[in-house]
Amino acid sequence: MSDTPSTGFSIIHPTSSEGQVPP
C-alpha cells in the first residue's frame, strides 16, 4: 500500500486484495 498512485489505485479496487491493476 506504499504506491504513489494510491488515490486512484484504491478507487479502482478498494479491496486491495488483487495487488494488480484489473484488465
N, C-alpha and C positions, 0 to 999 in steps of 0.2 A: 504493500500500500504506500510505497515510497516513490510513486511515479510522479512525474511533472504534471502531465495532464490528468491529475487525479479528479479534477472537477468534472470534465467531460467523460472521464472514464467511468466514474460511479453512475453517471446518468445512463450510460449505455447498458451497463449490467451492475445494478446496485448489489447484487448477490455477492459479487467479487469472488465467486467460487471457481469460475472458469479460469480467470487469470489471463485469458487471451481475448483479443477482440473478436467479436462474432463475424461471420461471413457476410 
